[in-house]
Amino acid sequence: MKMIRAFIRPEKEQEVTLALEGAGFPSLTKMPVFGRGKQKGLQVGPVHYDELPKTLIMMVVDDEDVDEVVKIIQQKARTGFIGDGKIFIGPVEKAFTIRTGEEDL
């Protein structure tokens, strides 16, 4: 299993989550976050914005579903402008259901 963490523009959050749900991936966690990428913020005229708002979407999927999920996120979150976001993928070693104590993997 893999953990997918996608940092996307807040205005794309609903489009991405609806597309994931429509493709059969309803389980996810999302939260508002602030940060900056390689550009170290954004300069708009004389004003420098050090950190920009993003939405973090986290989900755990089977290894064989990673490419499909990444493709959906990329298609729905892309505007073509700087600041569209980033996707990180990492392994999940174990998972437990808190209520039952059962190991899920």
C-alpha positions in Angstrom: 0.0 0.0 0.0 1.1 3.6 -0.6 0.4 6.9 1.0 -0.3 9.7 -1.5 0.1 13.3 -0.3 -1.0 15.9 -2.8 -0.6 19.6 -2.2 -3.0 21.4 -4.5 -4.6 24.8 -5.0 -7.6 25.3 -2.7 -9.9 26.2 -5.6 -9.2 22.8 -7.2 -10.0 20.8 -4.1 -13.6 20.0 -4.8 -12.9 19.1 -8.5 -10.2 16.7 -7.4 -12.2 15.1 -4.6 -15.3 14.6 -6.8 -13.1 13.0 -9.5 -11.5 10.7 -7.1 -14.8 9.7 -5.6 -16.3 9.1 -9.1 -13.4 6.8 -9.9 -14.0 4.7 -6.8 -11.6 6.3 -4.4 -13.9 7.8 -1.7 -11.6 7.6 1.3 -9.3 10.6 1.8 -8.3 13.2 4.3 -8.0 16.8 3.4 -6.8 19.9 5.3 -5.9 23.5 4.6 -2.1 24.1 4.8 0.3 26.9 4.0 3.7 26.6 2.4 6.0 27.5 -0.4 7.8 25.7 -3.1 11.0 26.3 -5.2 9.9 29.8 -5.9 10.0 30.7 -2.2 6.6 32.4 -2.3 5.0 34.8 -4.8 5.8 38.4 -5.7 2.8 40.5 -6.8 4.0 44.0 -7.5 5.7 45.3 -4.3 4.0 42.7 -2.1 5.8 39.4 -1.4 3.7 36.4 -0.2 6.1 34.1 1.7 3.6 31.3 2.1 0.6 30.4 0.0 -2.6 28.5 0.9 -2.9 25.0 -0.3 -5.1 22.0 0.4 -3.4 18.8 1.4 -5.1 15.6 0.3 -3.9 12.4 1.9 -5.0 8.9 0.9 -3.8 5.3 1.2 -4.3 3.1 -1.8 -3.2 -0.3 -3.1 0.0 -0.3 -5.1 -1.8 -1.0 -8.3 -4.0 2.1 -7.9 -1.3 4.7 -7.4 -0.9 5.6 -11.1 -4.6 6.0 -11.6 -4.9 8.2 -8.5 -1.9 10.4 -9.5 -3.3 10.8 -13.0 -6.7 12.0 -11.7 -5.1 14.5 -9.3 -2.8 15.8 -12.0 -5.6 16.2 -14.6 -8.0 17.9 -12.2 -5.5 20.1 -10.3 -3.5 21.4 -13.2 -3.9 25.0 -14.3 -0.6 25.3 -16.1 0.6 28.1 -13.8 3.3 28.1 -11.1 1.9 26.9 -7.8 -0.3 24.0 -9.1 1.2 21.8 -6.4 3.1 18.6 -5.7 2.4 15.0 -5.2 4.4 12.8 -2.9 4.1 9.0 -2.7 5.5 6.8 0.1 5.2 3.3 1.4 2.8 2.3 4.2 4.2 -0.4 6.4 1.3 -1.0 8.7 -2.2 0.2 9.5 -4.5 -0.5 12.4 -8.2 0.1 13.0 -8.4 1.9 16.4 -11.8 0.6 17.4 -11.0 -3.1 16.8 -7.3 -3.1 17.0 -7.1 -5.1 13.8 -4.2 -4.8 11.5 -5.6 -3.7 8.1 -2.7 -4.6 5.8 
